Structures are given as C-alpha cells and as structure tokens.
C-alpha cells in the first residue's frame, strides 16, 4: 500500500508558449516525434499527486522526539522556511544552478549530454535538473534508458506546470538519499550531525550537499576524506554562483566538523519497550495499517517523560547485577491522569525485547493486601481491628483439606495485632484470617473494581497473592488509592496526527469512582506504615531496609513469593510498580536478591520526584487523624508514651484513652494486692501448723 500525502498544490500561470517551444526543441534533440505529443499531454493533464513516504515520529510528553518508526528508512518532511538556507543554496549550486530559470529541463545541458553519450556510445552522462531528479525520486526507477529519460521529462514538465519552484525544491531536498537509510535533509542532518536541518552551518550544509552524488562513495562515516573533497567542489560552486564570498568559502573549508559517531546510531530510541507497546496499540487498538505506521508520517504524541524514563532505566540497570540472569521491570503512572510516564520492560532491551510490564503475569505476593484490607474497611473493620498472629491451620471446606500459611521467618506475635500493624509488618496470618472472615469473593471483587485485569480464583491463598497479575495492572490498581478511589486506565498516547497535522485520534481520560474516598485515604495512610520504624514490634516493618532513602510522604507495599520480589507504591504525584525475578520461574535467593525491588523503587521515587513538591496525601472530607497509643490501640496521652497519628473515617476512631486502660490496670493490680493481703494470715497459720507438726 502506498501512503499518499499530498503537498500543498499552488497553481501558477506558466509561460505556456515558452514551455511548448522548449518542449518541441527537446523532442528534436531526443529525436522522437512522439515526444512532442507526450510533452504536450504533460502540460494539460491534472497535477500529479506527490507521494511522499515519511517516518512516523514518536514524541514524549514534553513534545521532544523520543524515536521513530521507519522500517530502516528515516524520512522526515521539513517546510522550506524551516530548513537552513545554506543547504538549499548548496544543493542548487552543485546540482542545478539554473533551477530558477528553466522550466523543468535545461536544454544546453541536455544537448551537451546527448553529444557526450553519442560520442561514448553509452548513456552514462546525466543532464537531469532538480525537477527531473525529483520526478525520478517520486515516480520512476533509476535505470539509465532513453524511455526513462522521456518519462522523466514528462513528469518534470507536469511538476513545473502545476507547482511553484519553492514547492519543487522543498520536495526534492526532503526526498533525496543521503546514505545509511537517511532520506531527506532532516534525516541526514540528524544522522550525521545530531541536529535539525534548520541549524546547519555553511560547512555542514556544503558537506551534506555533496553526499547525494554518491551516498556510499561520499559517506562521511565510511570515507570522510572523499566527503571533504566533495565539500570543496560544493563550496567552489557556491562561490562561482555568488552565493558565498571567498572568505566564507575559506572559513567553511577550514571549519572543524563534529560528525556523530556511527556507533551511536544502532537504537537511539528513548524507552524502547514503551515504543514497542505504542506500535502494538496503533495496530491492535487503533487499527492502523502497519505500512501507514512505517511510511505515513504520523506524529504520535505519547505520555512518556524522557527524564523520568532515563532515571527508571538507570536504577534497574544499576541495582540488578549485569552478569546475572535476574530480570527486572518498572512501570510509573501519574495516578490522576493515568499517563504512563516511565516503563522499563527488562534490564537490557538489546538482550531481550520481551516486555515484562505489559506481557508478563507474575504472582504478586503481599502487594495484594491493600486491596484485601480495603474490602475489610467496607465490612466495618478499622485500622485497629485485631486478630491473633500465631501459627494457624485453616479449614478450606474442601473435603477436610487444610491450609497452613506461615509468616516470613516463622515469626509471630503470639498475641493480638491490629490491621495497621499487620500491613506494616506484612503478617500473613492476619491477612488470611481477614480474607476468610470476609468471604473469599470480597478480595476478587475489590481487585476487579480497581481495574486489575486478572482471572483470580477465590481461594484462601489469594490473600497472599498466589495468582498471576500483570505489573502494569498493579501500578494502575495502586493509582486508584492515590487518586482518592478514582480508577483511570493507563494511557500511553495523548493524540495522533497525520503528516499535515490533522488530528486522527485524541484520547480523553475517564475517571470512575470505584472506591470510597475516605476508605482509600485510610488504606493509603496505613501503607505509610511500612516505613515507620515506630511500628517495629515482634518483627520489623517491611520497609526498614529502605527507610533511610525515603525523603517525602510515600505509601507502599512490598511483596515476595518464592519466585518474585515486588515493591509498589505512590507519592501524590506518581505511582510506581517494580518487579524483580527470573523469567524461568527459578527460585530467588531472597537473602541477597529480595531487597533489589525495594531499592530500585525507593531510589527511583526519590530521584524522579526531586524537582517536585514534597506533598502529603490530601485527606478528603470525613477523615479524622488521631494520636493512637501503639501499645493499647487507644487514644494517646503523654502518660502512655509516644503516640502515632492514624487516619480514621469519622466516627470509627477510638473513644477511650490509653489512660483509661492504665487506670483499669491499676485498679486490677490493687484488687489483686488486696486479695493477696487477705489470703496472707491464713497462709501464715497453715505454715505454723505444718511447722508444729514437724517438730512433734
């Protein structure tokens, strides 16, 4: 399929008589009576469609270019006023200095070429104008035959009779081949000098203008000396035509050129995993033909933040040992818009293009617990609801089968702990008790509400994340908590335009209030506990190892299975999910590898948000924050020691003070002392009776 992108067509009034006379002379020179008829037809036919193949360009959220899709051929279109005048003058001087005077073909050059070819017995001598070369690039092959020459003249006349000179030179300079897959001056400028064609100097422009004569022979990469020699020919032509002075020529000749090393050209895309998924969306979701993506000159405006992406790739690369088969992935989402701001599908794209963020489903472990405890809040739990943490055997209700989960390291409180503590230290017994108390369907339904696309079975072990979930879905699910209970689908593309700037697609985001705002805030507040060392009790909070890296309000949850290590969490501005593990489901060495996901997450969040305000999560109406005594779970007081601030839905906070508990304990203690005193005389009497009997 050919993608047709029509350039602006300006009809001008050509010198018809002059064109006809020159056409007749051309026919005489070429010795073909039929040529006159052909050329006459060229003057009266409709304007020829100008077909231009262009690369599809991907832009980041800041509208900077992050990559393109070109199937090995880089093609861009720049308007004439966006191109450096130096390159336009250089091309005209060396290729067709009579460009603005002729009407598509240069009779003296043609006559000279015909004479030379007759003398040599070949068709090696060329006489093509820029218009003819443009016609050849658009419509014809590069065979050197008389029939092709006639067709070339035919199309050149059609172009000249229907398009302005400015349109022709613009089209030509955007389609000529500069070698190494670069078509057009913009692609060449980026390829060789890593800059836009609008910024080319005279020295750079004159070097590039010489390349199309023989893109391989004059390649600045392969044969820099030949390219430099060719540059001198271009500069001489520019001086001869009065485009530059001798001083300017000498200055350009001696100028030092910084040609980009060819080794940097392999894959300069920013976020290659992200861009692969963009192409998937274009084809599968938007139904865009692959050839249109290859050559249609689409402009795809994405949500990727290039700076954030660089930091994400950096921390995945630095924390995962290079010589290890261990893999890692990261997805970062703006929780309010759903925009995917960074995506790392693996530690090294060159080694593996498999996108683990969008295509891999892994066991999430304890990172499902916030959804479980949200369901518990809906059932009337509060952060202070308690269960005993102790080794427990659960009946599954399946033919007498039992389920016996354990805590990490087989460490238990052997006492009652509350839900806030259980989340901070990731107590598995508390989670399974909650799961079974609510009924196993509650967690499944809550996860679905958050937009997590996974087929989950309502089984006891689901509370501990034993069924597979995608990394992208977990990032989106946690965004729901950070966004006050509003679920927003992950968005990769903001809009798509065609080569002319017409909007083909613009994605507006819809927010769905799937969770209660107050309960979402309570869960977010509870997730801050994993970094709060005051919650260390019978075991450490799970974020202790990275607490020194936390420099702003963050809420998160870690998780692990035998084969996976996770860290998912949010700041008010960003939600990030990190996974680390082996592709082949090999067991991890959690003593050495289990903390990597946390370190990646903490350092990425710290550096990625370093220029953002250190904001607290804004509480909605209906939230009260209360000082709670960690020992009793009651209202705090100076008499009871240090207290911790806990968020509650209004009306669910405790009403009793820890001092009430102290008074009751004191009363109980006094009662026990009185009882001991009452018993003491009787005990003494019995002792002397026994002593008397012993001596008798």
MIVO-424618 format. One line per 4 residues: number of its first residue (from 1); their letters; for each residue x, y, z of C-alpha. Coordinates in steps of 0.5 Angstrom, whole numbers. Layout:
residues N
NUM> a> X,Y,Z | ...
//
This chain:
residues 696
1> xxxx> 0,0,0 | 3,7,-2 | 1,12,3 | 0,19,-1
5> xxxx> 1,25,3 | -1,31,-2 | 3,37,-1 | 0,44,-2
9> xxxx> -1,45,-9 | 0,52,-12 | -3,53,-19 | 1,58,-22
13> xxxx> 1,61,-29 | 7,58,-33 | 10,61,-39 | 6,56,-44
17> xxxx> 9,59,-50 | 16,58,-48 | 14,51,-45 | 12,49,-51
21> xxxx> 17,52,-55 | 22,48,-51 | 19,42,-51 | 19,42,-58
25> xxxx> 26,43,-58 | 27,38,-53 | 23,33,-58 | 28,35,-63
29> xxxx> 34,34,-59 | 32,27,-57 | 30,25,-64 | 23,23,-62
33> xxxx> 17,25,-66 | 12,22,-61 | 16,26,-55 | 12,32,-57
37> xxxx> 6,29,-56 | 8,26,-49 | 10,33,-47 | 4,37,-50
41> xxxx> 0,32,-45 | 4,33,-39 | 2,41,-40 | -5,40,-40
45> xxxx> -6,34,-35 | -8,35,-28 | -3,36,-23 | 1,29,-21
49> xxxx> 0,27,-14 | 6,28,-10 | 7,22,-6 | 12,22,0
53> xxxx> 14,17,5 | 15,20,12 | 18,16,18 | 13,16,24
57> xxxx> 15,20,29 | 14,19,37 | 14,25,42 | 15,25,49
61> xxxx> 10,28,54 | 15,35,53 | 14,34,46 | 21,32,45
65> xxxx> 23,27,40 | 24,20,43 | 24,16,37 | 21,14,30
69> xxxx> 18,8,26 | 21,8,19 | 23,1,17 | 30,2,16
73> xxxx> 29,8,12 | 29,15,16 | 24,20,13 | 22,27,15
77> xxxx> 19,33,12 | 21,40,14 | 18,46,11 | 22,50,6
81> xxxx> 23,56,11 | 25,51,17 | 31,49,13 | 38,53,13
85> xxxx> 38,57,7 | 46,55,7 | 44,47,5 | 38,50,0
89> xxxx> 44,54,-4 | 49,49,-3 | 44,44,-7 | 42,49,-12
93> xxxx> 49,51,-13 | 52,44,-14 | 46,40,-18 | 42,46,-22
97> xxxx> 45,53,-21 | 40,55,-27 | 34,52,-23 | 30,58,-22
101> xxxx> 31,60,-30 | 29,53,-33 | 22,50,-34 | 24,43,-32
105> xxxx> 30,41,-36 | 36,45,-38 | 37,45,-46 | 44,47,-46
109> xxxx> 46,41,-41 | 41,36,-45 | 45,38,-52 | 52,37,-48
113> xxxx> 50,30,-45 | 47,28,-52 | 53,29,-55 | 58,26,-50
117> xxxx> 53,20,-50 | 53,19,-57 | 61,20,-57 | 62,15,-52
121> xxxx> 57,10,-54 | 53,10,-47 | 48,13,-43 | 53,15,-37
125> xxxx> 53,23,-38 | 47,26,-34 | 44,32,-35 | 38,32,-30
129> xxxx> 35,38,-27 | 33,38,-20 | 26,38,-22 | 27,32,-26
133> xxxx> 31,28,-21 | 25,30,-16 | 20,27,-21 | 25,21,-22
137> xxxx> 25,20,-14 | 17,20,-14 | 15,16,-20 | 21,13,-23
141> xxxx> 27,8,-23 | 34,10,-23 | 35,6,-30 | 39,10,-35
145> xxxx> 35,9,-41 | 32,13,-46 | 25,11,-45 | 26,13,-37
149> xxxx> 29,20,-40 | 23,21,-43 | 18,20,-38 | 23,24,-33
153> xxxx> 22,30,-38 | 14,28,-38 | 14,28,-30 | 18,34,-30
157> xxxx> 14,39,-34 | 8,36,-30 | 11,39,-24 | 14,45,-27
161> xxxx> 7,47,-30 | 3,46,-23 | 8,47,-17 | 12,53,-15
165> xxxx> 19,53,-15 | 19,53,-8 | 15,47,-7 | 19,43,-12
169> xxxx> 26,45,-8 | 23,43,-2 | 20,37,-4 | 27,35,-7
173> xxxx> 31,37,-1 | 26,32,3 | 27,26,-1 | 34,25,-4
177> xxxx> 38,20,-1 | 44,21,4 | 46,14,5 | 45,10,12
181> xxxx> 38,10,11 | 37,17,11 | 32,20,6 | 32,28,6
185> xxxx> 36,33,9 | 33,33,16 | 34,25,17 | 41,27,14
189> xxxx> 42,33,19 | 40,28,25 | 44,22,23 | 51,26,21
193> xxxx> 51,32,26 | 45,30,31 | 42,37,30 | 36,40,26
197> xxxx> 37,42,19 | 35,49,21 | 41,49,25 | 46,47,20
201> xxxx> 52,52,19 | 55,53,12 | 61,48,13 | 56,43,15
205> xxxx> 51,44,9 | 56,44,4 | 59,37,6 | 52,34,6
209> xxxx> 50,37,-1 | 56,33,-4 | 53,27,-1 | 47,25,-6
213> xxxx> 52,25,-12 | 55,18,-9 | 52,17,-2 | 56,11,-1
217> xxxx> 62,13,-4 | 62,20,-1 | 60,18,6 | 62,22,12
221> xxxx> 62,16,16 | 66,11,11 | 70,16,7 | 71,22,11
225> xxxx> 77,25,6 | 72,24,0 | 67,27,3 | 71,33,5
229> xxxx> 74,33,-2 | 67,33,-5 | 65,39,0 | 70,43,-3
233> xxxx> 67,42,-10 | 60,45,-7 | 64,51,-4 | 67,53,-10
237> xxxx> 60,52,-14 | 57,57,-9 | 63,62,-9 | 62,62,-17
241> xxxx> 55,63,-17 | 56,69,-12 | 52,65,-6 | 58,66,-2
245> xxxx> 64,70,-1 | 71,67,-2 | 72,69,5 | 66,65,7
249> xxxx> 69,59,3 | 75,59,6 | 72,59,13 | 68,54,12
253> xxxx> 73,50,8 | 77,50,15 | 72,49,20 | 72,43,24
257> xxxx> 66,39,24 | 63,34,29 | 61,28,26 | 57,24,30
261> xxxx> 60,17,31 | 56,12,27 | 56,7,33 | 51,11,37
265> xxxx> 46,10,31 | 44,3,33 | 38,4,37 | 37,11,40
269> xxxx> 30,11,42 | 28,13,49 | 24,8,52 | 25,2,47
273> xxxx> 20,-2,51 | 15,3,51 | 15,5,44 | 14,-2,42
277> xxxx> 8,-2,46 | 6,4,43 | 6,1,36 | 2,-5,39
281> xxxx> -3,0,41 | -3,3,34 | -4,-3,30 | -8,-7,35
285> xxxx> -13,-2,39 | -13,4,34 | -13,-1,27 | -8,3,24
289> xxxx> -4,-1,18 | 3,-3,19 | 5,1,13 | 2,7,15
293> xxxx> 6,7,21 | 12,5,17 | 11,11,12 | 5,15,13
297> xxxx> 9,21,17 | 5,20,23 | 6,24,29 | 5,20,36
301> xxxx> 5,24,42 | 6,20,48 | 6,20,55 | 13,18,57
305> xxxx> 17,23,61 | 24,23,58 | 28,25,64 | 24,20,69
309> xxxx> 25,14,64 | 32,15,64 | 32,15,71 | 28,9,71
313> xxxx> 33,5,67 | 39,8,71 | 36,5,77 | 34,-2,74
317> xxxx> 41,-2,71 | 45,-1,77 | 41,-5,82 | 41,-11,78
321> xxxx> 47,-15,77 | 50,-15,70 | 52,-22,70 | 46,-25,73
325> xxxx> 40,-28,69 | 36,-24,74 | 31,-19,71 | 27,-13,73
329> xxxx> 21,-9,71 | 18,-2,72 | 12,2,71 | 11,9,73
333> xxxx> 4,12,72 | 1,19,74 | -5,17,79 | -9,23,77
337> xxxx> -9,22,69 | -7,15,68 | -1,17,64 | 5,12,64
341> xxxx> 11,17,65 | 16,11,65 | 16,4,63 | 22,-1,63
345> xxxx> 20,-8,61 | 27,-11,62 | 34,-10,65 | 37,-9,58
349> xxxx> 33,-9,51 | 39,-11,47 | 39,-18,50 | 31,-19,51
353> xxxx> 26,-15,48 | 20,-18,52 | 16,-13,55 | 15,-16,62
357> xxxx> 11,-10,64 | 5,-11,59 | 6,-18,57 | 9,-22,64
361> xxxx> 4,-24,69 | 7,-26,76 | 5,-28,83 | 4,-21,87
365> xxxx> 5,-24,94 | 3,-19,99 | 2,-13,95 | -5,-15,94
369> xxxx> -6,-14,102 | -8,-7,101 | -14,-9,97 | -16,-14,102
373> xxxx> -16,-9,107 | -20,-4,103 | -25,-10,103 | -24,-10,110
377> xxxx> -26,-3,111 | -32,-4,107 | -34,-9,112 | -33,-5,118
381> xxxx> -26,-6,120 | -22,0,122 | -14,0,123 | -15,-2,130
385> xxxx> -19,-8,129 | -15,-14,132 | -13,-22,130 | -8,-26,134
389> xxxx> -2,-27,130 | 0,-34,131 | 1,-41,127 | -6,-43,125
393> xxxx> -9,-48,121 | -15,-46,117 | -20,-51,114 | -21,-50,107
397> xxxx> -28,-53,107 | -26,-58,101 | -26,-65,104 | -23,-64,110
401> xxxx> -17,-60,107 | -13,-55,111 | -9,-49,109 | -3,-47,114
405> xxxx> 1,-41,112 | 7,-38,115 | 10,-31,117 | 17,-30,114
409> xxxx> 22,-33,118 | 16,-36,122 | 16,-30,127 | 9,-29,130
413> xxxx> 7,-24,135 | 3,-30,139 | -1,-24,141 | -7,-20,138
417> xxxx> -4,-15,133 | -8,-9,129 | -9,-8,122 | -5,-2,121
421> xxxx> 1,-6,125 | -1,-13,120 | 0,-9,114 | 7,-5,116
425> xxxx> 10,-12,118 | 6,-16,113 | 3,-21,118 | 1,-27,113
429> xxxx> -4,-30,119 | -8,-23,120 | -9,-23,112 | -11,-30,111
433> xxxx> -16,-29,118 | -19,-23,115 | -20,-26,108 | -24,-32,110
437> xxxx> -27,-27,115 | -30,-23,109 | -31,-29,105 | -26,-30,99
441> xxxx> -30,-27,94 | -29,-20,97 | -22,-19,95 | -23,-22,88
445> xxxx> -29,-16,87 | -24,-11,90 | -19,-12,85 | -23,-12,79
449> xxxx> -26,-5,82 | -19,-3,82 | -18,-4,74 | -14,-10,75
453> xxxx> -15,-15,69 | -13,-22,72 | -17,-28,73 | -17,-29,80
457> xxxx> -20,-35,84 | -23,-34,91 | -18,-39,95 | -15,-38,102
461> xxxx> -8,-37,99 | -11,-31,95 | -10,-27,101 | -2,-28,100
465> xxxx> -2,-26,92 | -1,-33,90 | -4,-32,83 | -1,-28,77
469> xxxx> -2,-21,76 | 1,-16,71 | 6,-11,73 | 2,-5,69
473> xxxx> -4,-7,73 | -2,-7,80 | 1,0,78 | -6,2,76
477> xxxx> -9,-1,82 | -5,3,87 | -6,9,83 | -13,8,85
481> xxxx> -12,9,92 | -7,15,91 | -13,18,87 | -18,18,92
485> xxxx> -21,12,90 | -22,14,82 | -19,9,77 | -16,11,71
489> xxxx> -14,7,65 | -7,7,64 | -6,12,58 | 0,11,53
493> xxxx> -2,16,47 | -5,23,48 | -6,24,41 | -4,22,34
497> xxxx> -4,27,28 | -2,26,20 | 3,29,17 | -1,35,15
501> xxxx> -2,36,23 | -10,33,22 | -12,30,29 | -13,23,28
505> xxxx> -14,21,35 | -14,24,42 | -15,20,48 | -19,23,53
509> xxxx> -19,20,60 | -25,18,64 | -25,17,72 | -29,12,75
513> xxxx> -30,13,83 | -29,6,84 | -27,6,92 | -30,11,97
517> xxxx> -25,17,98 | -25,16,106 | -23,9,106 | -18,10,100
521> xxxx> -15,15,104 | -15,10,110 | -11,5,106 | -6,10,104
525> xxxx> -5,12,111 | -4,5,113 | 1,4,107 | 6,9,110
529> xxxx> 7,5,116 | 12,0,112 | 17,6,113 | 15,8,120
533> xxxx> 20,5,125 | 16,6,131 | 11,0,129 | 17,-5,129
537> xxxx> 15,-10,134 | 15,-17,134 | 19,-16,127 | 21,-11,123
541> xxxx> 17,-6,119 | 18,-9,111 | 21,-2,109 | 26,-2,115
545> xxxx> 32,-3,110 | 30,3,105 | 27,8,110 | 34,12,110
549> xxxx> 32,13,103 | 25,16,104 | 25,23,104 | 18,25,103
553> xxxx> 11,22,104 | 10,16,101 | 6,10,101 | 7,3,99
557> xxxx> 7,-5,100 | 13,-10,99 | 11,-17,97 | 15,-23,95
561> xxxx> 14,-30,93 | 19,-36,92 | 20,-33,85 | 18,-26,85
565> xxxx> 20,-19,89 | 16,-13,89 | 15,-6,91 | 9,-2,89
569> xxxx> 7,5,92 | 6,12,91 | 7,19,92 | 1,24,91
573> xxxx> 4,25,84 | 7,19,82 | 5,11,83 | 11,6,81
577> xxxx> 11,-1,81 | 17,-5,81 | 18,-13,80 | 25,-17,80
581> xxxx> 25,-24,79 | 27,-30,74 | 24,-31,67 | 24,-38,68
585> xxxx> 21,-38,75 | 27,-40,78 | 27,-39,86 | 30,-33,88
589> xxxx> 36,-32,94 | 31,-27,98 | 37,-26,103 | 41,-23,97
593> xxxx> 36,-21,92 | 30,-20,96 | 31,-13,97 | 33,-10,90
597> xxxx> 26,-9,88 | 25,-4,94 | 32,-1,93 | 30,1,85
601> xxxx> 23,3,88 | 26,8,93 | 32,11,89 | 27,12,83
605> xxxx> 22,15,87 | 27,20,91 | 31,22,84 | 25,22,80
609> xxxx> 21,27,84 | 27,31,87 | 24,37,83 | 17,36,85
613> xxxx> 14,39,92 | 14,34,98 | 7,34,98 | 3,30,104
617> xxxx> -3,26,101 | -9,31,102 | -15,28,106 | -22,28,104
621> xxxx> -27,31,108 | -30,26,113 | -23,24,115 | -20,25,123
625> xxxx> -13,24,125 | -12,22,132 | -6,20,136 | -6,13,138
629> xxxx> -2,9,143 | 1,4,140 | 1,-1,146 | -6,0,147
633> xxxx> -9,2,141 | -13,7,145 | -13,15,144 | -5,17,146
637> xxxx> -3,21,152 | 4,23,155 | 3,19,161 | 3,13,156
641> xxxx> 9,15,152 | 10,16,145 | 4,16,140 | 3,15,133
645> xxxx> -2,19,128 | -7,15,125 | -13,16,120 | -20,14,121
649> xxxx> -26,15,118 | -30,20,122 | -34,16,127 | -29,10,127
653> xxxx> -24,13,131 | -23,10,139 | -27,14,144 | -23,11,150
657> xxxx> -16,14,152 | -10,10,154 | -10,13,161 | -17,9,162
661> xxxx> -13,3,161 | -8,5,166 | -13,7,171 | -16,0,170
665> xxxx> -10,-4,170 | -8,0,177 | -15,-2,180 | -14,-9,177
669> xxxx> -7,-9,181 | -10,-6,187 | -15,-11,187 | -10,-17,187
673> xxxx> -6,-14,192 | -12,-14,197 | -13,-21,195 | -6,-23,197
677> xxxx> -6,-19,204 | -13,-22,205 | -10,-29,204 | -3,-28,208
681> xxxx> -6,-29,215 | -9,-36,213 | -3,-38,209 | 2,-36,216
685> xxxx> -3,-40,220 | -2,-46,216 | 5,-45,216 | 6,-45,223
689> xxxx> 1,-51,224 | 6,-55,219 | 12,-53,223 | 9,-55,230
693> xxxx> 7,-62,227 | 14,-63,224 | 17,-62,231 | 12,-66,234
//
